[in-house]
Amino acid sequence: MLVVSRGKQSFEDDVFPNFSKYIRPGDCIVLNNTRVFPARLRGHKSTARIEVFLVRALNEEETIWKTLVKPGKRVRPGDEIAFGGGLRAEVLSRGEFGERTLRFSAEEPVAGLLEKIGETPLPPYIHRNPTSNDRERYQTVFAQKKGSAAAPTAGLHFTREMLDACRAGGADIAYVTLHVGLGTFAPLREEQLAEIRLHEEYFAISESNANRMQQAKRLICVGTTCVRTLETALLRGGLRSMQGETNLFIYPGFTFRGTGAMLTNFHLPQSSLLMLVSAFAGRELTLAAYRHAIDMRYRFFSYGDCMLIE
């Protein structure tokens, strides 16, 4: 774990088992309790292989979904895609960047079939097929709310024992939900930052968790998803019970209204995640910290090491 001090404009090496020593009485650690579901489907249209990534169900029966498809050029409204287990999908509409709305049908309940034949959507830089073990391994210990296409990876560092140690250090724990979409990890497309529009992602905050955060002296967000959820809520009227969609893009120049510290992994270059870190820590300090992490052979990305920014 690299510990970055914005006040001192410095950083030092440590290890995550020491995380609780950075806790102060009155802190509140904010965790994203989203749960990854088997969101990748492999199908075919005629002889073409099609990959479908489930993003969000649009009805209670989970038969109509917002999805991302690859290759998008081959999938048009009116097309039908066939999957295993007798599952089929009709393409209802198309959006930008491979987005498609699909209606699924099968002789058995669609929701159960999707759970059965879907694959855990491991990050693309993990060059192996997912196994049954990944359904639990690619989850945080506090995952509850099903709906994420990717794990909130900063939370993967935590064990229940570490959460207990944080409580013993005087911290409260609060949970938010943000269902991570695959668009979060997409490279930035526009040269002008103000013109970039992220994919919308569902978020929710309960009243009890909002109250916990309101009473905190400092909010420590575990992961960029918690930062975006917290800052979205504050932009929309404050910490209270709410749910909705957010496409908040945080980049240098953004005014943080609630985030006091952040734990995050090391991110891909040219990503919205790295822009958020640069906005919080400052561009020069972030670049220096990343250069140090490379020199010290820190592990990057989802299953990698982490950075605490205070």
Buried (B, 14 or more C-beta within 10 A) or exposed (E): BBBBBEEEEEBEEBEBEEBBEBBBEEBBBBBBBBBBBBBBBEBEBEEEEBBBBBBBBBEEEBBBBBBBBEEBEBBEEEBBBEBEEEBBBBBBEBEEEBBBBBBBEBEEEBBEBBBEBBBBBBBEEEEEEBEEEBBEBBBBEBBEBEBBBBBBBBBBBBEEEBBEBBBEBEBBBBBBBBBBBBBBBBEBEEEEEEEBEBBBBBBBBBEEBBEBBBEBEBBBBBBBBBBBBBBBBBEEEEBBEBEEEBBBBBBBEBEBEBBBBBBBBBBBEEBBBBBBBBBBBBEEBBEBBBEBBEEEEBEBBBBBBBBBBB
